Amino acid sequence: MTAVVHGWDRLADRNPFVGFVDACLRGPAQVVFQNNPLTGLLILVAVAWGAVENGQPRIFGGGVVGLLVGTATAVVLRADNASLRKGLFGFSPFLTGIAVPTFLDDRPLMWLYLVLGAIATTVVTLALNTIFKTWGLTAFTMPFVLTTWVLLMAAYQFDRFTVLTNLKPMFPGEGQLTGGRFDWDLIPTFLRGVSQVFLINSWVTGLIILVALLINSRWSALFAVVGAVGATLLALWFGADAASLDKGLFGFNAVLTAIAVGAVLHRPGALVTVYTLFGIALTLFVQLALATVLTPLGIPVLTGPFNIATWLLLLPRRHFAPVPNHERVKESVVSAVRHTV
């Protein structure tokens, strides 16, 4: 397997087309902070499975279009080649490509909207990373979040689009925002918490993503589980909305926070684990607060809570111990800060 990986890397270095394919494969993996084309390929399989399972194959198609367009935009804009090769200009457009067909009705014009959104996401990535490197941070998935929020809010003003977020705009106190009955089928719920990172409601997708993580980093896979389980149980304990709980909607932001803080930016250990558990709770509370703010607008929180909570956790510069140099997962976040146009 190692020989195959090295052979693929050498071929990608020599052949521009293979290099572009390699960068595109790494894009989906970078959503969960992994710099591995095989991990990215499995995540593509996972998204395809979930999209077909939910009767919306266009969601997978949108993700692929977003990934290709976003990466190609970085090439055209002559973005840093090292960052581009690691998939760091593909992961946010990939998510934007998934989000647009998820939250807008299927019309031919939607695909043009998606392409424009993917291009914008890459531009926003370059802009935000330039800003955030001042504080030694990266934009994470915030370019996807900001671009998708703009696309959805703008779509309300266009007759050609119908927004399908299934969120009824209401101010706090105007109606019941929580309720329903949780069926206590916990394992699928935890796995759906992983799959919802890619806006997919499928426990099979979540399982495939965990396998994809395991291929590159056992610690990342472990902390993904910790994030999904911890946030879901805490939301259940505090009495969050049962329907959202069942779909894994309170787990996916915490999954990203747990991987970033517990496995990617710090050497895993007892103190780091405690800090990560606090981060999981912080992410959940930020998510619920942000949901209250965005509910009147009828748009989803997406991965905004993960970005906000993780920035807050990193700004105090509690580095604990750095990730070892031989760890492959170390490259994803740091390189986005160092390499910007």
N, C-alpha and C positions, 0 to 999 in steps of 0.2 A: 504493500500500500504506500509506504514512504517513497519507494522508487517511482511509483506512478505519479504521486503528487509532485515530486521534484521534476520529473519529465514534463508534466503539464506546465509547471512554472517556467521551465526553460523554453518550452514552445511558445508560451504567452509572451515571454520577453523578446523572442525573435520575430514573431508573426503579429502584425498590428491587428488583424481581424480576430485572431485567437485572444490577443490581449484585451480587446474590447469585450469579447464574450466572457473572459475571466473576470473583468471588472464588473460586468453585469451580474454574474453569478455571486460575486461577493457582496453586492448591494443588499439583497434580502437578508444575508447573514449579519450585516452591520446593523440592522435594526435591533438585534439582540447582542451587539458588540462582539461579533465573531468575524475574524478575517480568514475565511475558509470557503473556497468555491463549492466544496461538497456539502457543507452546511447550508449554503445558499440554495443549492439545487434541491436539497430535501425540503427546505422551507417553501420553495416554489411548488413542489409536489403537494405539500401540506395545504397550501392555499388553494391549489387546483381542486384537491379532494373536497375541502370545505365548501368551495364555491359551487361545485356540481351537486354536492349533497344538499345544499340549501336551494337548489334550483336556479342559481344565478351564475352561470359560467362566465358571464360578461365581467364579473368582478375579477376573476383571474386574468382575463384578457386585458382589463384596464390596468391591473398591476404590471403586466408585462410591457404594455405600451408606455406607462409612466416610467418604468425602469429604463427602457431603451431611450426614450426621449430625454429624460433627465441626464443620463450618462452622456449621450451625444451632445447635449447642450454644454456640458462641462468641457468636452473635447473642443467644440467650436469656440468657446470662450477662453481656451488655452489655460484651463485651471491646472493647478499643480499636478504633475503626472503621477507622482508617488501616491498622493491622496486618491487620485482618480483610479489608479490600479487597485487600490484597496477597497474600492466600492463605496467610498465616502461621499460620492456625489450621486449615488443611485438609490440609497435606502429611503430618503425622504420622498423623492418623486415616486418611488414604488408604492409607498403608503398613500400618497395623493391619488395615484392611479387606481388603487383599491377603493378609496373613499368616494370618489366622484360617482362611479356606477352603483355604489352601495346606497348613497343618499339622494341621487337624482334618478328620475325615471329614464327608461331606456329609449332614447331618441337619437337619430343620426347626429344631430347637432351636439349631443352630449360628448361625443368623441372629440370634436374640435375643442370643446370646453376643457376636456381632460388634457389634451396635448398642451394647450396654453397654460393650464395649471401646472403641468409637469415642468415646463420651461421656467415658469415663475418660481417654482420651488427650488430649482438649482440656483437661480439668481439670488433668492432670499438666503439660501445656504451660504453662499459666498459673502453676502452682506453681513449676516448675523455672526458668522465665525470671525470676521474682521473685527466686529465690535466686542465679542466675548473673549477674544484672546487677550484683551487688556486685563482681564481678571483671571487669566489662566484657565478659562473654561471653554467649552465648545457648545454649539447650538443644539446638540443632540437632535431630537426629532421636531424641534420647534418650527423649523421652516415648513414642514408638512402641516403642522397644526395651524399656523397663521395663514398659510395659503388656502387650506381647506375651509377655514372659518370664513375667509373673504369670499371664496367661491360659493359657499352655501348661502351666506347672507345676500350676496349679489343676485343669486338665483331667484330669491323671493320677488325681485323686481322685474323678472323676465317672464313673458307669457309662454315662451318656448320650453320652460322647465317647470317641473313639479318637485318640490323638496319632500323626501320620503324619510325623514328622521324619526317619525312616529313619536315625536315629542310635542305634547300639547303646551303651547306657551301659556304660562301662568306665573303670577307673582307669589312669593311665599305667603301663606295664610289664605290664599284664594281657593285652594283645593288641596286634597290629600295627595302628597307626593310619594308616600310610602304605603305599603299594604300588601295584600295577597298572601299566599301560603307557600312556604318553602317545602319542597318534597324530601329534603334530607338525603338526596342521592349525591353524596359529597364528592366521590372520586371524579365522576364526569364533570361536576361543577368546577372542581379545581383545574381540570384539564381545559375546560372552556375558558377559564381565566387566563391560561397561556395562549389559547388560540385567538382571543379577543385583542391581543397585541396587534394582530393583522386584520381586525374587524370581522373575524370569522367566528360563527357560533357552532363549533363542532369539537367534541371531545377527541375524536380521531385526529383532527388537525393538531390539537394541542399535544397529543401523544407523539406524533411525528416530529413536531418542533422540538420536543424534549430529546428525542433521539438525535436530531440534528445538532443540538447543543452538546450532547454527550460525546459526539464524534470529535469535537474540537476542545471542549473544556468540561470536565466532570464537575468542577466547582460552579460553573455557570448554570449547568443543568440543575444542580442541587439548589442553588439560590433561587432559580426560577420557581421551583416547587415551593420553597419556603415563602417566597413572595405571594404566590397564588393562595397557598393555604392560610398564611397569616392574615392577609387582608380580608379574605372571604370570611374566616371565622370571626374576626373583629367586627366586620360589618354585620354579620349575623347576630353577634352578641348585643350590638347597639340597636338592633331592630331596623336595619335598612330595608329598602324595598325588596320584597321576596322575588318578584319576577326578574328584577335586575340581578339579584344574587344567583338565581338559577342559571342565568345566561353567562355567568362569569364576569359581569361588568364591573365588579368591585375588585377584581384581582389583577387585571392586565397592567395597569399603571404600576402597581407594586411589584409585579414581575420584573419590569424594566429597572426600577429603582434597586431592587435586591441584586440583580445581576451586576449593575454598574458599581454600586457601593460595596457589595460583598465579595465580588469575584474579579472584577476588571480593574478597578482603580486602587484596590488595596490587597495586600496578601491576606487570604482568609485566615481567621484566627478568632479567639474568644472575644476580644474587645471589638474587633470589626463586626462580628456576628451580632453583638449587642447593639452596636451603632446601626447596623442594617435593620434590625428588628424595629428600632425606633423610627428609622426611615420609612419602613413599611406602614407604620401607623400614621406618620406625618403625611405620606402620600395619600392614604385613604381620606384623611381629614381635608386635605387640599382638594381632592377630587369632589367630595361632597359639597364643600364650600363653592367651588367653581361651578358645580352643577346648579346650585341655587342661583348663581349670578347669570348663567347662560340659559336657564330654563325659559325666562321671558322671551328670549330670542329664538327659541326652538332649534338650537344647534347643540351637538354633542360636545363633551369635554375633550374627546380624543385622547392623545397622550400629553396634553397640557399639564396635568397634575404631576406626572413623572418628571417633566422638565423643571417645573418650579421647585418641587421638593428636592430633587437631586442637586440643583444649583445651591439651594439653601444648605444642604448637607456638605457640599464641597467648599463653599466660601469660607467657613471657619478654618480651612486648611488643616483638618485633623487627618494627617496622612497615615498615621499608624506605621505600617511597614509597606514599602512599595511592592508592586507585583514583580516577581523575579524576571530577569531578562529573558530567560528561556521560555517564558509563558507566551504563547501565540496570541492570547487575548489582550495583551497589553497595548497593542499597536492602535487599536481602533479609535479610542477617544483622544489620546495624546496627539496623534498625527493630524487630526482635524484642526487642532489648535495651532500646530506648528506650520502647517502647509495651507495657506490661503493665497488667493490671487493678490 
